[in-house]
Amino acid sequence: MIETLVSAQARMLRAKTAAREIALLSDDQKTRALEAIAAAILADSAVIVAANAEDLARGEASGLSLALRDRLRLDDARVAALASAVRDVADLPDPVGRVLDDRMLENGLHLQKVAVPFGVVGSIYEARPNVTVDIAALALRSGNAIVLRGGSAAEKTNSALVTTMRRALGAVGITPEAIQTIDEFGREGARELMHARGIVDVLVPRGSAELISTVVTESTVPVIETGAGVVHILLDASAPLEWAREIVVNAKVQRPSVCNSVETVLVHRDAAERLIAPVTAALQADGVVVHGDADVQKWGMNIVPATTEDWATEYLGLEIAMRVVDDLDAALAHIREFSTQHTESIITTDDSAAHRFLAEVDSAVVMVNASTRFTDGSEFGFGAEVGISTQKLHARGPMGLSELTSTKWLARGAGQVRA
């Protein structure tokens, strides 16, 4: 165990040393590095997919859930999408050095507040090889080194991806030590990462509510919490049927295993008779199991009776909870009680209802007449994302490049002393 911790810490220390070099790279150097990584990922696609097949076979044999296997799975198209995301990040403006405040004091002292890299970013996540690439690309573009702990389910895939990215950095004359993985050290390595205060500057967990809770509770490194997604859509009294049906189906079915898929649909009582039957039928046509209260069972067919636990469940699969609420106040009360403050949407043509929903719902992303699947870094124009933060300090919502920077003040004087 001591040998394991020493080895994991040695890699993190190498990342800390590399971070000083990465922080000084020019915009062009970081762009070339990311372009090299994207090209290398495409060139190594067959190797990466083969490694992923090993992880998938092992996951199926060990009973890994369908949702996690979907997140784990890579094919040629998904590998190409990873490379495309890296290129998207390369094309984004360099966030380092942005002047956020500029002022001249009466004594002639010139102050500037500028964006700077964190230094070393750590990430602990589960069965998500896309995170391996996304967070590495975002870290490098924002001038940071990265330490990755991707979990045993994706060990072969992550190893192949990290090997590819490190080789690409070396090929363009940038230290490969800026990308580190401690997967091989298992849970002890993860624990060491959580306790690497002074070496790792910030830690971002992505995965199950249990994993995130563990990292938040145990870590001595500052954590940006990315929360679970008990996501709601409210079908208001004025919701058009076509919008209600298409948005709910898209938000549930387009990719049910992700945190921005809808888990609970609330239906205004004045629209229940009009909307429930067609919306539930459309969901069921795509294989979704609907858990509903007594009112939903009244208007829908083949509805599974809902329990209190359903309102707090992140299904991450083809299941959904549905409940009739008396009015907007009741809907807001339900969301306050059960939401994980990730994403909520209202379908309505009532401007007053839309305004209240936007103002009163306290979640990272609040929408009107749109699918919750748009809560995503790439959809928001970030190229990729580190995660979706549900906390309120430092970052909230999809996290891109600017969220991987901190600030410092620069003071330029001409001999001033304080009286």
N, C-alpha and C positions, 0 to 999 in steps of 0.2 A: 504493500500500500504506500509506503514512504517513497519507493522508487517511482510509482505511478504519479504521485503528487509532484515530485521533483521534475519529472519529465513534462507534465502538463504545464507547470509553472515556467519551465525553461522555454517552452514554445510561446507562452504569453509574454515573457520578457523579450523574446526575439521580435514579437509584434510591436512591443513598446519602443524598441530601438528603431525598427523600420518606420514607425509612425513619424519620427522626426524627419526622415527623408521624404516620405509621402506628403507631409504638410508643406514642403517647399517646392513641390512639382508645379510647373506652369500649367496653364489651361491646356496648351497644345500637348504637353507630355501626358497629362491625364487622359485626354481624348485619344491619343495614339495607343495608350495602354488598353483602354476599353475596346477600341477597334480590334486590337490584337486578340483580346480575350474572346470577342464575338466570333472572329474568324476561326480561332482554335476550337471553340465549342462546336461549330459546324463541321470542321474537319474531323473531329473526334466523335461525331454523332454515333457511329456504329459501336464504338467502344462504350460510350455512355449508355446507350440503350441496352447493350448486352449486360452491363453491370446492373442496370435497373431491373432487368429480367430476373437476375439472381435474387434481388431484394423482394420482388413481387412474389416469386415462388416461395421464398422463405416466409413471407408475410401471410400468404394464403395457408400454408401448412400450419402456421402458429395461430391462426384464427384472427388475424388483423382485420378490422372492420372494413366493410365496403367503402365507407367514406374515406378512411385513411388510405386504403389502396388506390382510390381514385386520385387523391392528392399526391401519392407516391409515384404513380405511373408516368413514365416518359416513353414517347415514341418519336419517330423522326420529326413529326410536325411540332410536337411540344418542345423538342430540343431546338428546332429552328425558331420557335417563339422565344425561348430563353435567349438565344443569340440576338434576336430582334430587340428584345427588351434592353439588352446591354447597349446596343447601338443607339436606342432611344435615349438612354441615360447619357451616353457620350455626346449626344447632340444638345443636351440641355446646358444652359448658362452655368458657368462655374460659380458656386455659391460662396466660395472663400474670398474674403477681401471686400465683400459688399459693405459699403458705408451706410450704417443704419442711423447714425446721428452725427451731426457736424456742427460745432459751435465754437465761437471765439469768446473767451472770457474778457472781462473788462481789463484785466491785467496783461492781456496779450497772449495768454496761454491758449493754444489751439488744441481742442479736444475732438477726437473722432471715435465713434463706437463702430467696430468692424466685426464681421463674421469670421470666425476661425474654426478649424476642425476640433472635434472633441479630443482626438488622439487615438485611443484604442476603443473600438466598439466591439462588444461581445453579443452573441445571439445564441439562445438555447431554443430549439424548435423540434418538431416531430414530423417525420415522414413527409417532408416538403422540400424536395430537391430544388424547386424553383427559388426557395428562400436562399439557398446556398449561393446561387448566382445573383439574385436580385440585391441582396444585402451587401455582397462583396462589391458589386458594381457601384452601388450608391455610396458605400464607404470610401472606395477609392476616388470617386468623382468629387467627394466632399473633403478629400485630403486626409482620410483616416486609414488606419490599419484595422484588420478585422480578425476576431477569434470566433470560430464556429463550433457549435456542438449540436449536430443534426440528429442525433438519436440512432439507435441500433437498427431501426426498421429500414433506414435509407443508407446504411453504412457504405455499401459497395458503390452506390450511385454517387454519394457525396465525395467519396474518395476519388472517384474518376473525375468529377467536376473540379475538385480542388487541384488535383494533379494537372489538369488541362490549364486552369487559370494561372497557376504558379509558373508553369512552363512559358506561357504567353508573356507574363511580366518579364521573366528573365530574358526572353528573346528581344525585348525592346529596351533592355538595359535598366530595368527597374527591379529593385529587390523583391524576390518572391516571398520573402519573410513577412511581407505586409498581409498575406493571406495565410492564416493558420487554422488547422482543425485539431480538435482534441477528442474526436469521436472514439478513437481507439482506447482511450482511458476510461470509457464508460461513465457510470454514475459518479465515481470518485473524481473524475475529471470535471464533470459538471459542477460538483460541489466546490472544487477548487476554483473554478471560474466565478462562481457566485461569491467567493470569499477573496477575490483578487483585487480588493480595494487598494488603490495606489498604483496598480499595474493597468487594470482595465478601467476606463473612464465612465462608461455607461453600458448597461446590459438591457437587451430587448428580448423578452421571451415571446414565442409564438407557438400556439398549440391549444391543448385542452384547457378547460378551466382549472383542472387539478394542477397541470404543469405550471400555469401562470401563477396560481396561488402559491405554489411551492417556492417559485423564484422570488416573488414579492416578499414572502415571509422570511425566507432564509438568507437572501442576498445581503451582503454588506456593501456591494457595489451599487451605486444609484441605478434604479430600474425605471424604464419607461414601460408602463403596463399596457399590453394589448389584450383587450378583454374578449370574452365569449360574446356571441351574437344572438341573444334572444331578441330578434328583430320583428317589428310590428308594421302592418299596413292597416290603416283605418279606411273602410269604405263608408264615406259620409252619406248623409241622406240624399245629396245631389249627385253622387258619383255616377257618371255615365256607365252603362253596362259594358260597353266595348272596352273602355279604359280599365274598368275593374277586373274584367276577366283576363285581358291580355297582360296587365301589369302583375297581377297576383300569380298567374301561371309562369310568367317569365322569372319573377323573383324567387319562385320555389323550384322550378324545373330546370332552368337553364344550366345551373350547376349547384345541386342541392348540398354538396359536401363542404361548402365554404361558409365563412362566418357572416357574409352579407346576404345570404339567402333568407327569405322571410320564414319565420317560424309560427307566428300567430297573426291571424286576420281578425280584426274587430269590425262588426257590421252594425251601422246605425239602425235602430229598430224600425225607423220609417222607410228604410230601404231593404229590410230583410226579405220580405216576400218577393220583391223584384229581383234581388241579386243572388241570394243564397243558392237557389237551385242551379242556375246556369254556371255560376263560378265553381261550385263544388263538382258539377258534372265535368267541367273542363279540366279541373285538377285530376279527377279520377280517370279521365281518358288518358292522361299521361302517367298513370300508375301511382298517384299520390293517395295515401290513406288519410282521410280527414277525421280528426277528433273534434267533435262538436258538443256544445251544450244542448239543453233541451230544445231551445228555439231553432238551432241549426238542424237538429234531428227532425224537427217538424217540417222544415221546408226542403231539406236535402234527402238524398237517397243513400243508403248504405253508409251511414255515418257511425263512427265508433264513439260511444259516449266518452266525453272528456272528463278528466279528473282535475283537481287543483294542481297536481304535479305537471300536467300538460302545459299550463300557462307559463311555467318556469323552465320548460325543456328546450334545449337547443338540439333539435333532431339530427341535423346534418345529414339528412337523407330524405327519401320521398314520403314524408309525413308532415302534417301541418295541423295546428290547432285553430279552431274558429269559434268565436263567441259573439253573441248579440249584446250590444250595449244600448242603454236607453237614450243617450245623447252624447254630445262632445265632452261634457264634464266627466261622464262615466268612463269614456274612452281614455281621457287624460289620466284619470285616477288609476285605471288598469295599467297603463304604461308606466306610471310612476312606481307602482308596486312591483311589476315583474320585469321591466326592461333592464338590460345590462348596459344601457346608455351607449349603444353602438349606432344603430340607424333605425329611423322610423319614417314612415311615409303616409300621407293622407291623399285619398283620391276624392276630389271635390271640384265643383264649379262655384262654390260659395266663397267669395273673397274673404268674408269675415271669418269663416271657419278656418280657411287656409292661414290667415294672419295669426289667429289664436294658436293654431297648431305650431307654427314656426316659432312663435314667441314663448310658448309655455312648455314645450317638450325639451327636456334637458338631456340631449344625446349629442354624440360627436357629430353626427350628420342628420339633418332633418330635411325631409323632401316634401314636395307637393307634386302630385300627378307624375311620378316617375318610379321606376323599379329600383328597389334597394340594391340590386346588383351593380349599380353605378358607383357604390362606395368602394372605390378601388384606386390605388395610386396611378395605374396606367390610364384609367378612364378619366382621372382628374388632371391628366397631363404631366404626371411626375416621371414618366418613363417606366418606373417600377416603384415598389414601396418596401419600406422596412417592416411595416405592420400598420395596423389601424389602432391608434391609441384611444382608449376610453377614459383616460385620466384627464386631469385639468391642468397639471403643471407641465411646463415646457412645451408639450405637444399634444394636440388632440385631433382625432380623425386620421385619414391616411397620411403616413409620414414619408416624405420624400427627401430631397437633398438638404433643403434648408433646416429640416428638423434634425439633421446629423451635424449641425454646427452649433457652436456656442458663440460667445462674444468676448471681446476685450476692448478696453479703452486705450487709445494712443494719445499721449500728451506731448506736444512739441512746444518748447519754450525758447527763450532767449535770455536766460540768466535769472528768471523770476525766483524770488523767495517769498515764503508766506510771512506776512506781518504778524 
